[in-house]
Amino acid sequence: MSEDLRKKLKISTKRLKEINDFLLDPKNEQVKEILKLVRKYGGPAAINRKAAKARKLENLIGRLEKEKSPYLRDVMWLMEQRDMGAFISVKDYRKKVLGRGAARKKFNMKNAVTLEISALQFFPYLIAEARLAIKKRELMPGRFIRVRNMKEQIADKGDTLAVAASMQIVGASYVETLDTKGTDGSNCHLGGPETITGYFGGVGQPNEHAIQWAEEYLHYYTTYGIRQVLNVNAGTIMAAYLLHRLGIDNEFKISVYMGNDNPYAAMWTLLAAKMFARNDGTTSLIGLNLSNSVNNETIIKASKIRKALGLEKVVRFEHHIVETYKSIVIQPYNRRAELVEVAAKVPNISAKHEGADPEIDCKREHPSDILNYFMTKEEIEQKGWTKALERNYLDKHDALNRTADALTKAGIGVIAARNLHR
């Protein structure tokens, strides 16, 4: 009887045809808007060519030179340190953690965990982190998340260019956050914390803002070569799927704010990714940040869904290990021990570090706070918080290396900045 019941879930070819007919219907307004936008930027092939040119390291450095950016010197320093082998090697790092037993230890590289840090708000943080990593013989992240206002960072002496160039130098992936989001005032009925419950149904990309988000993406993709961006809204996720299906090599990660907090939510998200995947199996969804509330059982179940859909190597699960001390979760919040346990069973996970270990953060004069991400550089300088926020970022680096140590002791591989740690 249960098998007969299961058969009721089958989607008929008739229904699939109806979906295809809907997508291909010339009267489909949403598809028409996307097609119009893509044509405005010259079509998929031209868009990808512009992005590839903008992303070339020599072009990024050339633009820093042309802008006379003060960050160019640090970009070149970073390249020199990489070429000199100033950063600890993987072999020496393991020896540092495990001692003489490192040579005999077998590591599970199939389930190697990507070391992820958030948020790299300002380029100088990266250089301070690199200097610390060299001095203390620590690992640099293999993945960086940024949530700084795009227009502000572009006006900041080449910050965007410097980060883009440095990511290629160190060999790490990175994600930018576009300005078209709820905090930009797109939802006219929402303000600050006093209207916070209004955000529960979505983060604010109503009406025409989904297509504006897509246009903002294409602007930064073709101008700076930025490929990966944060995605927080069902509409902009759909727009990103359509762009990729049309041939644009865009990528995105779904934010923790999206609220994928159970296996059914993960199944819905991954089913959509599969439906709009290209014939080669690739999809624009490359990262799924599950909710902070998920437990290891949910991660394992979601992993089975991901594997069954052929997306295990395509979609990374991004998991918060520590969070900012203020304004996002009840503290203490530290999922490191759970990560070590689940990483032995689930491949393609990144360990995201958004704060210090709670026992360190709570003692800081200025503990990490997610609300600081929405402050401008000018506001931070006026408050005299520049050094305090850099300290918060370096505390995240410390937490990331504590996670790397724990995984290494458990025999699980880690993915750090691949060009620095050989």
N, C-alpha and C positions, 0 to 999 in steps of 0.2 A: 504493500500500500504506500509506503513512504517513497518508493521510487516513482510510482505513478503520480504522486503529489509533486515530486521534484520536477517532473516533466512539464508541469504547468509554468515553470519559470523560463522556459525556452522562448527566446525572442524570434518570432517568425521572420522569414525572408520578406514577407509583406511589410512588416513594421520597419525593417531595415531599409527597404526601398522607399518607404514614406519619409524616413529621415534624410536619405540621400536626395530625394526629390525636393524636400524643404531647403536643404543646403544649396542646391543648384538652381532653385527657383529665382529667376531674374527680379522677381518682386520682393525677395527677402531683403528688407531694409538694413538689417544688421550686417549681413554679408556685403551688401552694396557699399556700406560705409567703410568697411575694412578694405575692399578692393579699391575704392577711390583713394584711400590713404596710401596704399601700396603703390598705386600708379603715380601719385604725387611725388613720391620719392624715387621714381624711375623704374619700378619693378623689382622683383626679388633678386635677380642676378646683379643688377646695378647696386642695390642696397648692400648685398653681401660684399661686393668688390670695394665699395667705399669704406665699409667697416674694417675689412682686412687691411686696407691701406692705412687707415687711421690707427690701427692697432700695432703696426710695425714698430719695433723698439726704436729703430733709428729715426723714424718720423716723430715719435713722442719726444725723444731727446732733442731733436731739431726744433720742435715747437717750444720746448723749455728754454733753449738757447735764444730763440727769437724773442721770447717774452722776457728775457733776462731774469728768469726766475731764480730766487735765492735758494730754491730747493734743488737746483741742478747739481750743485756741489755734493750734496748728500746722496743723490741718486748715483753719481759717479763713484763716490766712496763705497757705497753698497756693492757696486759692481766689482770694484777692486778687492774688497774683502772676500767676495765670492770666489774670484779668480785666484786669490792667494791661499784659499782653503782655510780661512780664519775660523770658520764655524766647525764645531765638533762633528766628526763622522758618525755614522750609525754604529759602526763597530766600537768606536771609543765611547760612545754614549752608553751602549749596552754594558760595556766593561765598567763604566763609572757607576751604573746602577747595581749591577750584579756581581762585580768583582771578578775573581778568577773563573767563576762558574759560567760566565757569559759565553765562552767558546763552546761549551757543551750544551747550552740551552737551545732547544728547538722552538722556533717561533711560528705561530699560526698567521701566515701572511695572507691567506685567503680571506680572513676576517679582519685584516688590518684596519684600524680605526683612524680616520682623518682627524687631525688636531685642528680645531676651529676656534677662532677668537672673535668677539664682538663687543663693542663696535670700534673700528679703527676710524675715529672721527677726523683726525688731523694727521697729515703726513709726518710731522715731526715725531709723533708717537712711535711710528714704525722704526725710525732711526734710533730712538732711545731704546726700543726693544731689542734691536739688532746689537747695539753696543753691550747691553746687559747679557744677551745670549752668548756673545763672544767671551765676555769677562767671566761668566759663571758656567760656561760650557753647557749651555742649555739648548733646547730645540726651539726653532721658530715654527709658527703655525703653518699648516699646509693649506689653510683656508681662512679668509678674512671676510667679515661682514661690515658694511658701512651703512650708516643711516643719516649721514649729514645732509642737510639741504643742498641740492644739486647746484642751484644758482649761486648760493653763497660760496661753495667750495671752488667753483669755476672762477669766481672773482678773487679768490685767495692766492694770487701769485703763482698759479700753476699747480695747485694742490691735486686736482683731478689727474693731470698729466703725470705728475710725479708718482702718484700711487699706481696708475696704470703701468708705467714703465717699471716700477719696482716689483710689481707682482710677477712680471715676466722674468726679471733678474733673479728673484728668489725661487721661482718655480712654484707658485701657489695660485689657487683659484680665488676669485673674490666676487662679491655681490654689492651692487649699489642699490639705493632706495630712491625711487623717483619722487618728485615733489607732488605729483597728482595723487593725493591721499587725503584721508579725513581731516588731518591736522592742518590742511591748507585752506580750510573754510569752505570746502566744496558742499558740505551739508549745512545749509543756512540756519538750521534749527539747533545746531549743537555748538557748545562753547567749550569750556574747560571742565574741571572735575565736577562742577555743580550740575553738569548735564551728562555725566558719565554713563548713566544707564541707557541713554539714547544710542550709545555706540554698540550695545549688545547685539543688535540685529545686523550689524555691519559697520565697517570702519569709515564709511563715508566717501563713496565714489559714485554718487547718484547721477541719473539722467545722462547728460552728455559727457560725463567725466571718464567713462570707460574708453571712449574713442580718443579723448584727450590724453589719457595715459598711454595708449598705443602710439600716438603721435610723439609724445615726449620720449618714449622708448626709441623710436626710429631716429629721432634727432640725436640722441646721445650715442646710439649704436653706430651711426654713420659718421659722427663728428669725432668721437673719442674711441670707437671700437669697443665700447662697453657691451658685453654680451649678456651677462647674468644680472638680473635685478630681482628685488623682493616683490612678492605678489601676495595681496591680502584680501582680494575681493573676487567673488565668483564670476563677475562680469569681465574683469580684466584677465582672469585666468582663461576664460573662453576666448577672449581676444588674442591672447598669447598662443593658444592652441591653433587658432585659425591662421595667424601669421606664419607659424612654423609649417603648417600643412601646405601653405602656399609656396613655400620654398625659402623663407627667410630663416637664417640660422640663429634665431633668438633662443634664449634659455632663461628660466626663472626658477626660483625656489619659493615654496609656499611658507609663509610666516607662521610662527607659533600663534599669532593673533587670529589666524583663520579657524582655529579650534578643532582640528582633527584629533579627537580625544577618545575614539573607540574603533574597533575593527571595521564597523560598518561605514564610518566616515572615511576611513582609509580606503575601503573597497570602492566607495563612490568616486573618490578622487582619482584612484588608480585606474578604474574602469574608463573614466573620461580620457585620461592620458592614453590608454590603450586604443580607444576608439579613434582618436585623432592622431595617433602615431603615423609616421611615414611608413612606406613599404619596407624600409630597412630596419624598422623597429624603433627608431629614435623618436624622441618626443621632446618638446620644449621644457617639460617638467623634469628638472635634474635634481631637485632637492625638496624633500617633504619634511618640514619641521612639525613633528607631532606636538600636541599640547603638553604643557608641563605636568599635567595630571595623569598622563598615561603611566601604567606600570609595565614591568617587563613582559608579562603575559600578553598584553595588548601589542607590544612591539613584535613579539614572536609571531602572533597571529597575523599581524599586518605584513610581516615578512613573508609568510606563506602565501598570502594573496599576491604580493609583489612578484614572487617567484613563479606562481602559477600563470601570471599574465606576461611572463617573459621580460619583466622590468627590473630584475634584481641588479643587473650591472648598469642600468640606465638611471634609476632614481635612487638617490642617496637618502637615507633616513638621518635627519639632523636632530640631535637630542641635547637639550640643555643639561649640563652637569652641575653648573653653579649659575646663579642669577644675580642681578644687581641687588644690593642689600635692601634698597628702598623702592617702593612704588610698583612692585609687580607680583611678588609671592610672599607668603608667610615664611619667615625665617626661623630657624636655620634650614636652608635648602642646599643639599649636597647629594648628588646621585652617583657619585664615583664608584662606590662599591657595587651598585646595581649595574652600572655600565660594564664593569669587568665581568660580571656574571653573564649579562646578555650578549656581550660582544663575542663570547666563545661560541655562541649559537647562531648569531645573526650577522651576515656580511654587510658590507657597504653602509657603515654607520659613521657619522662624524660626531665628535664630542665637542659640543659648543660651550664656550666659557664666556659668560656675560658678566661675571663678578668675581670677587676673590672668594676664597674659602670663608664661610661665615664668621669663624672665630677670629679671622684677621680683619675682615671688613668692619665688624662691629667696633673695633678699637680705633679705627681711623677717625681723625677729626672731621673729615668729609667722606663718609661712606659712599660707595657707588650708588647711583640713583638713575633709574631709567628715564626720568624726566629731564635729566641733563642733556640727553640726546637731542632735545628739541630747542636747546639754547644756541644762539649764534655765538661765534667766536668773540664778537664785540661784547656781548653780554657777559660771557665768561671772564673776559679780561677786566671788565668794569667791576665785577665782584671779587676779583683777585683769586680766582679759582684755577688758573691755568696749570699750576704745578700740582694742585690737588687732583685734578682730573687726569693728568698724566700718570700720577701715582696710582689712581684707580685702574688705569689701563695696564700698567706694569704688574699690578696685583693679579689681573686676569692672566697675564703671561705666566706668573708664578703658579696659579691654579692649573693652567694647561700643562705645565711641566710636572706637576704632582700627578696629574692624570696619566701622562706618558710614563712616569715611573711605575705607577700601579699596574698599568697594562703590560709593561715590559717584565715586571716581576711575575706576572701571570702567564707569560709566554705568548702574549698577543702582540702582533706587530702594530706599529704606529706609522702614519703618513704625515711627515713634517714637510717643510719647504724643500722640495726635491733637489733643487740646484745648490742648496747650501749644505745639506747633510748627506754625504755620499757614502 
